[in-house]
Amino acid sequence: MADQITHETEPGQAHASTGTYWLIALILAIITLLEVAVFYVPLLHSVIVPILLVLSVAKFVLVAMFFMHLKFDKPVLTTVFAVGLIVATSIVVVMMLLFGTIGPGAGM
Amino acid sequence: MESHATTFGVSNRKLAMWVFIGSECMFFGSLIATYLVYEGKSLVGPTPEEILNIPLTSVSTFILLMSSLSMVLALDAVQRDNRRMSRIWLGGVIVLGGLFLAGQVYEFAEFYHHGLTLQRNLFGATFFVLTGFHGAHVTVGVVWMITLLVMSLRGGLGPERAMDVEVAGLYWHFVDAVWIVIFTVVYLIQ
């Protein structure tokens, strides 16, 4: 048990370098530009939902992995976050199915 | 600060913040679900297509993303005991968070002048509740950052207090991550 015990300050914990943080911020800014560009291109309006969802998920994952350090932290933290996210996503999907926003009754 | 033994191998406070963030996912998930199921069901205007200001919100989104960069750089500076840079980056988070809130206040005021209120239609009710709760979270974050900056100016924010900044940063980044979803679901997918 003793080898599982660490201390609150977590000395020597590895995080990304400052250069990596700047790079992630640049990528996030570029993805945001892409999202807005997709919104204004009429040609892409038939596929706008999947494109925007993929770009949004990419941004969310980058923030969680690098800025929130999940990539470098203990897996238990990712598990705790994933549980909340899965329940939240389930709430959204089930509510939309129940109200007919998506699924067989959509648009009725 | 005295360190405490933990059995998960991570700080108890950090674990507690992640549990809180997990519960916040469900909270915002419920608000987003409510917005989506009532989308397009308003009997009177204004509708999202008529009123949402995409250029303004795109700039707000960029500002909030950059505040997350400032936050993570503040933590990095605290861990390296670079007091000057930690104050600059914490100040950056406060300024950028304040700018985001100013944008939201402007947007809400504009909507009000165009007749969109909480009681006007289903869009107004769900939009103001969702984005209003997010704005309240940003406000709490800005106040939290101000307390950290004051602590730093008093000389009490060295590497031994890095966990204080990291936990605050987790909250701030989560608020940013929630906005990423809101920006896409509410503003871009209409």
HADDOCK unambig.tbl for C-alpha pairs under 7 A between the chains (distance, minus, plus):
assign (segid A and resid 4 and name CA) (segid B and resid 7 and name CA) 5.93 0.50 0.50
assign (segid A and resid 4 and name CA) (segid B and resid 8 and name CA) 6.97 0.50 0.50
assign (segid A and resid 4 and name CA) (segid B and resid 9 and name CA) 5.97 0.50 0.50
assign (segid A and resid 5 and name CA) (segid B and resid 5 and name CA) 5.90 0.50 0.50
assign (segid A and resid 5 and name CA) (segid B and resid 6 and name CA) 5.36 0.50 0.50
assign (segid A and resid 5 and name CA) (segid B and resid 7 and name CA) 5.12 0.50 0.50
assign (segid A and resid 5 and name CA) (segid B and resid 9 and name CA) 5.71 0.50 0.50
assign (segid A and resid 6 and name CA) (segid B and resid 5 and name CA) 5.73 0.50 0.50
assign (segid A and resid 6 and name CA) (segid B and resid 6 and name CA) 5.76 0.50 0.50
assign (segid A and resid 6 and name CA) (segid B and resid 9 and name CA) 5.14 0.50 0.50
assign (segid A and resid 6 and name CA) (segid B and resid 10 and name CA) 6.81 0.50 0.50
assign (segid A and resid 7 and name CA) (segid B and resid 3 and name CA) 5.57 0.50 0.50
assign (segid A and resid 7 and name CA) (segid B and resid 4 and name CA) 5.48 0.50 0.50
assign (segid A and resid 7 and name CA) (segid B and resid 5 and name CA) 4.98 0.50 0.50
assign (segid A and resid 7 and name CA) (segid B and resid 6 and name CA) 6.32 0.50 0.50
assign (segid A and resid 7 and name CA) (segid B and resid 11 and name CA) 6.65 0.50 0.50
assign (segid A and resid 8 and name CA) (segid B and resid 3 and name CA) 5.00 0.50 0.50
assign (segid A and resid 8 and name CA) (segid B and resid 4 and name CA) 5.44 0.50 0.50
assign (segid A and resid 8 and name CA) (segid B and resid 5 and name CA) 6.72 0.50 0.50
assign (segid A and resid 8 and name CA) (segid B and resid 10 and name CA) 6.69 0.50 0.50
assign (segid A and resid 8 and name CA) (segid B and resid 11 and name CA) 4.21 0.50 0.50
assign (segid A and resid 8 and name CA) (segid B and resid 12 and name CA) 6.76 0.50 0.50
assign (segid A and resid 9 and name CA) (segid B and resid 3 and name CA) 6.20 0.50 0.50
assign (segid A and resid 9 and name CA) (segid B and resid 11 and name CA) 6.91 0.50 0.50
assign (segid A and resid 9 and name CA) (segid B and resid 163 and name CA) 6.17 0.50 0.50
assign (segid A and resid 18 and name CA) (segid B and resid 73 and name CA) 6.80 0.50 0.50
assign (segid A and resid 21 and name CA) (segid B and resid 69 and name CA) 6.64 0.50 0.50
assign (segid A and resid 25 and name CA) (segid B and resid 66 and name CA) 6.79 0.50 0.50
assign (segid A and resid 25 and name CA) (segid B and resid 69 and name CA) 6.22 0.50 0.50
assign (segid A and resid 29 and name CA) (segid B and resid 62 and name CA) 6.48 0.50 0.50
assign (segid A and resid 39 and name CA) (segid B and resid 188 and name CA) 6.23 0.50 0.50
assign (segid A and resid 49 and name CA) (segid B and resid 189 and name CA) 6.36 0.50 0.50
assign (segid A and resid 52 and name CA) (segid B and resid 184 and name CA) 6.62 0.50 0.50
assign (segid A and resid 56 and name CA) (segid B and resid 180 and name CA) 6.34 0.50 0.50
assign (segid A and resid 56 and name CA) (segid B and resid 181 and name CA) 6.42 0.50 0.50
assign (segid A and resid 56 and name CA) (segid B and resid 184 and name CA) 6.63 0.50 0.50
assign (segid A and resid 60 and name CA) (segid B and resid 177 and name CA) 5.52 0.50 0.50
assign (segid A and resid 60 and name CA) (segid B and resid 180 and name CA) 6.69 0.50 0.50
assign (segid A and resid 63 and name CA) (segid B and resid 173 and name CA) 6.96 0.50 0.50
assign (segid A and resid 63 and name CA) (segid B and resid 177 and name CA) 6.71 0.50 0.50
assign (segid A and resid 67 and name CA) (segid B and resid 72 and name CA) 6.08 0.50 0.50
assign (segid A and resid 67 and name CA) (segid B and resid 173 and name CA) 6.86 0.50 0.50
assign (segid A and resid 68 and name CA) (segid B and resid 170 and name CA) 5.67 0.50 0.50
assign (segid A and resid 68 and name CA) (segid B and resid 173 and name CA) 6.51 0.50 0.50
assign (segid A and resid 77 and name CA) (segid B and resid 15 and name CA) 6.64 0.50 0.50
assign (segid A and resid 77 and name CA) (segid B and resid 18 and name CA) 6.47 0.50 0.50
assign (segid A and resid 80 and name CA) (segid B and resid 18 and name CA) 6.57 0.50 0.50
assign (segid A and resid 80 and name CA) (segid B and resid 19 and name CA) 6.16 0.50 0.50
assign (segid A and resid 80 and name CA) (segid B and resid 22 and name CA) 6.45 0.50 0.50
assign (segid A and resid 81 and name CA) (segid B and resid 18 and name CA) 6.35 0.50 0.50
assign (segid A and resid 81 and name CA) (segid B and resid 21 and name CA) 6.97 0.50 0.50
assign (segid A and resid 81 and name CA) (segid B and resid 22 and name CA) 5.04 0.50 0.50
assign (segid A and resid 83 and name CA) (segid B and resid 22 and name CA) 6.89 0.50 0.50
assign (segid A and resid 84 and name CA) (segid B and resid 22 and name CA) 4.04 0.50 0.50
assign (segid A and resid 84 and name CA) (segid B and resid 23 and name CA) 5.96 0.50 0.50
assign (segid A and resid 84 and name CA) (segid B and resid 25 and name CA) 5.57 0.50 0.50
assign (segid A and resid 84 and name CA) (segid B and resid 26 and name CA) 6.11 0.50 0.50
assign (segid A and resid 85 and name CA) (segid B and resid 22 and name CA) 6.71 0.50 0.50
assign (segid A and resid 85 and name CA) (segid B and resid 25 and name CA) 5.78 0.50 0.50
assign (segid A and resid 87 and name CA) (segid B and resid 26 and name CA) 6.39 0.50 0.50
assign (segid A and resid 88 and name CA) (segid B and resid 25 and name CA) 5.73 0.50 0.50
assign (segid A and resid 88 and name CA) (segid B and resid 26 and name CA) 4.39 0.50 0.50
assign (segid A and resid 88 and name CA) (segid B and resid 29 and name CA) 4.64 0.50 0.50
assign (segid A and resid 88 and name CA) (segid B and resid 30 and name CA) 7.00 0.50 0.50
assign (segid A and resid 89 and name CA) (segid B and resid 29 and name CA) 6.58 0.50 0.50
assign (segid A and resid 91 and name CA) (segid B and resid 29 and name CA) 6.55 0.50 0.50
assign (segid A and resid 91 and name CA) (segid B and resid 30 and name CA) 6.42 0.50 0.50
assign (segid A and resid 91 and name CA) (segid B and resid 33 and name CA) 6.95 0.50 0.50
assign (segid A and resid 92 and name CA) (segid B and resid 29 and name CA) 6.13 0.50 0.50
assign (segid A and resid 92 and name CA) (segid B and resid 30 and name CA) 6.66 0.50 0.50
assign (segid A and resid 92 and name CA) (segid B and resid 33 and name CA) 4.50 0.50 0.50
assign (segid A and resid 95 and name CA) (segid B and resid 33 and name CA) 6.29 0.50 0.50
assign (segid A and resid 96 and name CA) (segid B and resid 33 and name CA) 6.91 0.50 0.50
assign (segid A and resid 96 and name CA) (segid B and resid 37 and name CA) 5.66 0.50 0.50
assign (segid A and resid 99 and name CA) (segid B and resid 37 and name CA) 6.18 0.50 0.50
assign (segid A and resid 101 and name CA) (segid B and resid 37 and name CA) 5.86 0.50 0.50
